[in-house]
Amino acid sequence: MGDAGPKPRLRAPARKALITAAAVKIFAEKGYHGTSLGEIAAAAGVARTVLYDHFPSKRVLLLTVMQEENASLIEFVGARIRASGTAAERMRSTIEAYFSFAQSRPDARRLLFDRTGEDDPEIQIVRQGIRESRTHAVTALLAEDIRTVGVEPGEPIAEAMVELIISGLDGVAQWWERSPDMSREVLVEGAMRMLWTGLGHGRHGG
């Protein structure tokens, strides 16, 4: 029986990717305080010393993965907002993109939206900054569509409207985790009717 020899040594970017993937999953499941660097290293299949080569502390690792996942979410959704088509078609594509992200990246969604109870001041500040950057980015992407309803993107109400969209879609995504039998297509249609058509559309009087 031949000796297969030692496993090839992974390059630094590949090792880092294994660490961040494990970190997203465990931080999302257990939160910052419930997670240890040892279990992240074990889940990634690397030694703790290798983890420290990339991330000097648990706080740095958490902040890094939050920022990376937020950037991925903005890129994922932004591509749909920038797509051609009518404003209604772009809205539908945006809703579809967010639910697709929530379905394919549930740990990332939980990390970004559900895990908000950290009592570390630096984490709280960075998390708030990430939320604000996400709102700014989506407001800029939706600028022309926001103008169609008579609101300038630079007005504070524009960001409030975007916060409503983001928070509303994530609320549905959280509900979806409790009701996984619901199809994504039905969710998209329901959210589209609410966000685009509105509850009062076609109704007259009180």
Secondary structure, 3 states (H helix, E strand, C coil): CCCCCCCCCCCHHHHHHHHHHHHHHHHHHHCCCCCCHHHHHHHHCCCHHHHHHHCCCHHHHHHHHHHHHHHHHHHHHHHHHCCCCCHHHHHHHHHHHHHHHHHHCHHHHHHHHHCCCCCCHHHHHHHHHHHHHHHHHHHHHCHHHHHCCCCCCCCHHHHHHHHHHHHHHHHHHHHHHHCCCCCHHHHHHHHHHHHHHCCCCCCCCC
